[in-house]
Amino acid sequence: MQALLHITGLRATPPEPLRTLLTPQDKPALEQFRKEHEEESTAMANPAKLSLWLNQHFDQMEDSREQKIRKWNKTHQPEKEQAGREITQLRALLKTRPDTPKHRELVQQLTHLLPSEMFPLPELKPEPKQEMTRKDAPKQWKSPAM
């Protein structure tokens, strides 16, 4: 309120700065923070130590990140392998022509992966039997007359 009065010109003197109160309950937390970050503070104050400290700090961060990645890869290995198999099957599906038995078989195997509106389940109708006409009848071989 005092700041508002000062800004509008209704108060001649500026307000006193805000101060945070440090309660006795906050002192242990402050001491703990100071102990944890004392190394950083001293390193930042000395330029010669700062470069060394930063290099060590970033090396530790990089090692930690690599360990997390390795751990994640190890725990998710089965899922990654399953996804790889599914991708291989989907690629095979893309390479087959529709309305072939191989295509129908792949669609049935991959129904859990394919959106049903894009890939409706194929109706399994038996292949139509073609009647042999006289044209399609195999020709019999005749020996040449001598």
C-alpha contacts under 8 A as a table, 3 or more apart, distances in Angstrom:
res1	aa1	res2	aa2	distance
1	M	4	L	5.12
1	M	5	L	6.31
2	Q	5	L	5.10
2	Q	6	H	6.14
2	Q	11	R	7.56
2	Q	14	P	7.49
2	Q	15	P	5.54
3	A	6	H	5.02
3	A	7	I	6.09
3	A	14	P	6.67
3	A	15	P	5.63
4	L	7	I	5.15
4	L	8	T	6.21
5	L	8	T	5.27
5	L	9	G	6.20
5	L	10	L	5.02
5	L	11	R	5.34
6	H	9	G	5.14
6	H	10	L	5.83
6	H	11	R	4.54
6	H	12	A	6.28
6	H	13	T	6.74
6	H	14	P	5.78
6	H	15	P	7.34
7	I	10	L	7.64
7	I	11	R	7.88
8	T	11	R	7.73
9	G	12	A	6.73
11	R	14	P	7.37
22	L	26	D	6.09
22	L	27	K	7.10
23	T	26	D	5.27
23	T	27	K	6.80
24	P	27	K	5.38
24	P	28	P	7.89
25	Q	28	P	6.71
25	Q	29	A	7.79
26	D	29	A	5.40
26	D	30	L	6.24
27	K	30	L	5.03
27	K	31	E	6.16
28	P	31	E	5.06
28	P	32	Q	6.11
29	A	32	Q	5.05
29	A	33	F	6.13
30	L	33	F	5.05
30	L	34	R	6.14
31	E	34	R	5.04
31	E	35	K	6.20
32	Q	35	K	5.14
32	Q	36	E	6.18
33	F	36	E	5.16
33	F	37	H	6.10
34	R	37	H	5.29
34	R	38	E	5.54
35	K	38	E	5.29
36	E	39	E	7.36
37	H	40	E	5.24
37	H	41	S	6.26
38	E	41	S	5.07
38	E	42	T	6.19
39	E	42	T	5.35
39	E	43	A	6.09
40	E	43	A	5.07
40	E	44	M	6.10
40	E	53	W	7.85
41	S	44	M	5.20
41	S	45	A	6.29
42	T	45	A	5.10
42	T	46	N	6.49
43	A	46	N	5.35
43	A	47	P	7.15
43	A	49	K	5.17
43	A	50	L	4.69
43	A	53	W	6.53
44	M	47	P	6.50
44	M	49	K	7.46
44	M	50	L	5.32
45	A	50	L	7.62
46	N	49	K	5.46
46	N	50	L	6.08
47	P	50	L	4.91
47	P	51	S	6.75
48	A	51	S	6.15
48	A	52	L	7.26
49	K	52	L	5.35
49	K	53	W	5.99
50	L	53	W	5.07
50	L	54	L	5.95
51	S	54	L	5.19
51	S	55	N	6.18
52	L	55	N	5.20
52	L	56	Q	6.27
53	W	56	Q	5.19
53	W	57	H	5.97
54	L	57	H	4.97
54	L	58	F	6.02
55	N	58	F	5.31
55	N	59	D	6.06
56	Q	59	D	5.08
56	Q	60	Q	6.18
57	H	60	Q	5.21
57	H	61	M	6.29
58	F	61	M	4.89
58	F	62	E	6.05
59	D	62	E	5.07
59	D	63	D	6.14
60	Q	63	D	5.13
60	Q	64	S	6.08
61	M	64	S	5.08
61	M	65	R	6.15
62	E	65	R	5.06
62	E	66	E	6.20
63	D	66	E	5.12
63	D	67	Q	6.18
64	S	67	Q	5.14
64	S	68	K	6.27
65	R	68	K	5.12
65	R	69	I	6.24
66	E	69	I	5.06
66	E	70	R	6.16
67	Q	70	R	5.10
67	Q	71	K	6.06
68	K	71	K	5.06
68	K	72	W	6.05
69	I	72	W	5.06
69	I	73	N	6.09
70	R	73	N	5.08
70	R	74	K	6.10
71	K	74	K	5.09
71	K	75	T	6.21
72	W	75	T	5.25
72	W	76	H	6.00
73	N	76	H	5.21
73	N	77	Q	5.70
74	K	77	Q	5.34
75	T	78	P	7.78
76	H	79	E	5.36
76	H	80	K	6.24
77	Q	80	K	5.08
77	Q	81	E	6.18
78	P	81	E	5.14
78	P	82	Q	6.16
79	E	82	Q	5.09
79	E	83	A	6.14
80	K	83	A	5.10
80	K	84	G	6.18
81	E	84	G	5.01
81	E	85	R	6.29
82	Q	85	R	5.12
82	Q	86	E	6.22
83	A	86	E	5.04
83	A	87	I	6.13
84	G	87	I	5.11
84	G	88	T	6.27
85	R	88	T	5.10
85	R	89	Q	6.29
86	E	89	Q	5.05
86	E	90	L	6.12
86	E	110	L	7.94
87	I	90	L	5.01
87	I	91	R	6.12
88	T	91	R	5.13
88	T	92	A	6.28
89	Q	92	A	5.03
89	Q	93	L	6.19
89	Q	106	L	7.35
89	Q	110	L	7.72
90	L	93	L	4.90
90	L	94	L	6.28
90	L	110	L	7.70
91	R	94	L	5.10
91	R	95	K	6.39
92	A	95	K	5.13
92	A	96	T	6.48
92	A	106	L	7.94
93	L	96	T	5.39
93	L	103	H	6.24
93	L	106	L	6.03
93	L	107	V	7.27
94	L	97	R	7.80
96	T	100	T	7.65
96	T	102	K	7.08
96	T	103	H	5.65
97	R	100	T	6.16
97	R	103	H	6.42
98	P	103	H	5.75
98	P	104	R	7.59
99	D	103	H	6.50
99	D	104	R	6.79
100	T	103	H	5.20
100	T	104	R	6.35
101	P	104	R	5.12
101	P	105	E	6.13
102	K	105	E	5.11
102	K	106	L	6.27
103	H	106	L	5.17
103	H	107	V	6.17
104	R	107	V	5.11
104	R	108	Q	6.21
104	R	122	P	6.43
105	E	108	Q	5.20
105	E	109	Q	6.31
106	L	109	Q	5.05
106	L	110	L	6.13
107	V	110	L	5.15
107	V	111	T	5.92
107	V	119	F	7.84
107	V	121	L	7.15
107	V	122	P	7.75
108	Q	111	T	5.43
108	Q	121	L	7.16
109	Q	112	H	7.90
110	L	113	L	5.39
110	L	114	L	6.34
111	T	114	L	5.32
111	T	115	P	7.84
111	T	116	S	7.70
111	T	121	L	7.63
114	L	118	M	7.46
114	L	119	F	6.37
115	P	118	M	5.57
115	P	119	F	6.19
116	S	119	F	5.08
116	S	120	P	5.11
116	S	121	L	7.36
117	E	120	P	6.03
132	M	135	K	7.80
132	M	136	D	5.62
132	M	137	A	6.28
133	T	136	D	5.18
133	T	137	A	6.25
134	R	137	A	5.20
